[in-house]
Amino acid sequence: MAELYNYGKFGPRLTFECNEGQITFRKIEVHGAIVGPTFANPIRDKDEVCLIDDMTVDKADPANDRLLIGEAIGNPEFKGTHPTGEDGDTTGWGDYDPRHVTVELRGAKVKMVKLIDNNTEVTIGLEVGLENDDGEYDVEAGTGNIALQTADINSGDTIAVLFGFYGEDLS
C-alpha cells in the first residue's frame, strides 16, 4: 500500500476576507440553545481557495472561472463584529462583516508595489511587471507576478502583488 505525504509549504501566508455567501441563523444546542450563523459556502481548514476580489477569496470550485491561489490554513474567524439574528433569519454576502482566513499562497512572495502614474487598469489576477528605474510597475503579460488588488487607470496606486505565482486558472 502506498503512503501519502505532503512535504513543505506552498509559499507565503497572508490574511484574506472570505466570501462565504449568504448566512442563515440556526438554533443549536450547546449547553443550552444558542443561535449562530451558518454559511452557504463555508471555507474550512485545508480548502483550496480562489481570488475573487480585492484581497477576497472563496472556496475553490472547478465549475467557476476563478484563479486558484492557495490553501486555507486554519478555519476563518470573525474580526470585530459578529453578525446576529434570530433562528431562520438570513443575511446576504456584503450585508455582514466577513470572516478572515490565512491562506498559504502558491507563489514566492507578496510585495506592495507602486504603479506608474499613467498605469493601465489593474484587475485581480492580471500580471504586472517592472516598468522603470524608479521601481514602478504596470500591467505586463508573462511575468508570473499577479495583482491581488485592483487599481483604476492612471491612479498610480500601490497594490499587493504575488510574485512567482504558480497556481491555476480554473477557467
C-alpha positions, 0 to 999 in steps of 0.5 A: 500500500502506498503512503501519502505525504505532503512535504513543505509549504506552498509559499507565503501566508497572508490574511484574506476576507472570505466570501462565504455567501449568504448566512442563515441563523440556526438554533443549536444546542450547546449547553443550552440553545444558542443561535449562530450563523451558518454559511452557504459556502463555508471555507474550512481548514485545508480548502483550496481557495480562489481570488475573487476580489480585492484581497477576497477569496472563496472556496475553490470550485472547478465549475467557476472561472476563478484563479486558484491561489492557495490553501486555507490554513486554519478555519476563518474567524470573525474580526470585530463584529459578529453578525446576529439574528434570530433562528431562520433569519438570513443575511446576504454576502456584503450585508455582514462583516466577513470572516478572515482566513490565512491562506498559504499562497502558491507563489514566492512572495507578496510585495506592495508595489507602486504603479506608474502614474499613467498605469493601465487598469489593474484587475485581480489576477492580471500580471504586472511587471517592472516598468522603470528605474524608479521601481514602478510597475504596470500591467505586463503579460508573462511575468508570473507576478499577479495583482491581488488588488485592483487599481483604476487607470492612471491612479498610480496606486500601490497594490499587493502583488504575488510574485512567482505565482504558480497556481491555476486558472480554473477557467 
